[in-house]
Amino acid sequence: MKKTIIFLLFTVIFLSCEKMLEEVPKSFISRANFYKNESDAQAAIRGAYSSFGTDYYGTTYYLFVVLHSDYANGRGSQAPISIFDKVLDQTNIDRAAVNWSTLYAAVNQANSVLGNVPNITKIGDDVKSQILAEAHFLRAMAYFNLVRGWGAVPIKTTESADISSIAGVREPESKVYELIIEDALAAEKDLPESVGDQTGRASKYAAKMLLAQVYLTLEKWSDAATKANDVITGGHYSLVSVKKPDDFYNIFATVTNSEDIMSVHHSATRESQLPTYMHRPNTPPYNNSSSGYFAWLPNMNSFIGNSWDNKDLRKSFNLYTKYLGLDGVSVSLPSASPILFKKFIKSPDGFGIYSVPIYRYTEAFLIYAEATCMADGTPSSLALERLNMIKRRGYGYDPTLVSLVDYPAGMSKDAFRDAVLNERAYEFLLEGSRWWDLKRTGRVKEAMQAAGKIFIDYRLLWPIPSNEINNNPSLSQADQNPGY
């Protein structure tokens, strides 16, 4: 692993070009002194990528989507996030506000690029088109997370230069999704098919994955299946081979891999905090650091408990009960937290420089399987095969060969969709998918009840930040989501 490679979420770093390693200011320089040439345009789009920041895709996004699930419980100040019979406390209302602010900062940076880069003359047309496509992609991704988390939200398509220009009413979700699709299609049109090992940068296939997720959420089944199939048949990706549980670290403890469509890359100086929140301190080989909060605890009353087949390698890959002591002898975790998550780990030197996936090739198979089944009213043979490919790999089998763990032919539409959702739950544990899957399928209360949790409807949406209500003249407390 190259420890000198510095990747932040989508921060564009060309390994072959030293000048791309220059640090980008957190705020844009005045447009009067900027946006003059290609170098300025490249710096601007890097700023748009990095505006998501280490905190959003490093910690707070996952903090909310992981703990808004049936399979995890928060500890300490994060415990209220996973207790669903009451609204969030002030500490976690503030954390939700950080996510909102970060996403709108990303929107504003993208709007700045879209509003100013077209006027630059000292830039090649192809480069300009790609940079504008990246800005469309980032804006679409930001709004997708906003609308799923908060429902109706203000829409901004021009740069806000100061507080006087932040006015905006909450627009209907349908209108937000119209912009998301418009932006994602524009991105798909002009993004390159491949970004090589720069998987922190958007490609055409990242845009297709975003569109597939959006269409799946909107139940536009045929459109979702088409975009997912484009990814599967595009010839750019392949499934990583797995024979034993730790082979999955060839996906999660590497800079990039053959199924990495888009990911968050971290460095020793800008490291992911995910391992810190999952592990106790000094628990090698998962955490060699003296810092560890073990704040996300497995809820074994959920699907990750007895109902999860022990022969599924993803179970022993995702959960652990022992670590190596200083003398190299196996040590059991203490009784207070006897089982912990282990998908994301720190590198041997104690720094979290590994990637965290945003779009993974496996998801295209599962989106295709679910979407075609829902579109046709019954699973096709190809949908069944693609579902089984992911399950086979999870058990350590060759994904292309019939196995003893295959789902059978002749499943009903509902049974098949249940199987797909189960595979999504096992495959994307801790990757932020479960909460969105439960919401889009209307299964939140059912899943929470099965895991021993009581869920109130107020928790389906997150609170709009008080600063937004106080500073946006188009909003009032009446616009707040119910319960807050």
HELIX and SHEET records of a PDB file:
HELIX    1   1 GLU A   18  LEU A   21  5                                   4    
HELIX    2   2 ARG A   31  ASN A   33  5                                   3    
HELIX    3   3 GLU A   38  SER A   50  1                                  13    
HELIX    4   4 GLY A   53  ASP A   55  1                                   3    
HELIX    5   5 TYR A   56  THR A   60  3                                   5    
HELIX    6   6 TYR A   61  LEU A   67  1                                   7    
HELIX    7   7 GLY A   76  SER A   82  5                                   7    
HELIX    8   8 GLN A   90  ASN A  116  1                                  27    
HELIX    9   9 VAL A  117  ASN A  119  5                                   3    
HELIX   10  10 ASP A  125  TRP A  150  1                                  26    
HELIX   11  11 ILE A  163  SER A  165  5                                   3    
HELIX   12  12 GLU A  173  ASP A  190  1                                  18    
HELIX   13  13 LYS A  204  THR A  217  1                                  14    
HELIX   14  14 TRP A  221  THR A  233  1                                  13    
HELIX   15  15 PRO A  245  PHE A  248  5                                   4    
HELIX   16  16 TYR A  249  PHE A  252  1                                   4    
HELIX   17  17 LEU A  274  MET A  278  1                                   5    
HELIX   18  18 LEU A  313  ASN A  318  1                                   6    
HELIX   19  19 TYR A  361  ASP A  376  1                                  16    
HELIX   20  20 SER A  381  GLY A  394  1                                  14    
HELIX   21  21 LYS A  413  GLU A  427  1                                  15    
HELIX   22  22 ARG A  434  ARG A  440  1                                   7    
HELIX   23  23 VAL A  444  ALA A  450  1                                   7    
HELIX   24  24 ASP A  457  LEU A  460  5                                   4    
HELIX   25  25 SER A  466  ASN A  471  1                                   6    
HELIX   26  26 GLN A  477  ASP A  479  5                                   3    
SHEET    1   A 2 ALA A  72  GLY A  74  0                                        
SHEET    2   A 2 TRP A 296  PRO A 298 -1                                        
SHEET    1   B 2 ASP A 260  VAL A 264  0                                        
SHEET    2   B 2 VAL A 356  ARG A 360 -1                                        
SHEET    1   C 2 LEU A 319  TYR A 320  0                                        
SHEET    2   C 2 LEU A 340  PHE A 341 -1                                        
SHEET    1   D 2 LYS A 322  LEU A 324  0                                        
SHEET    2   D 2 SER A 330  SER A 332 -1                                        
END                                                                             
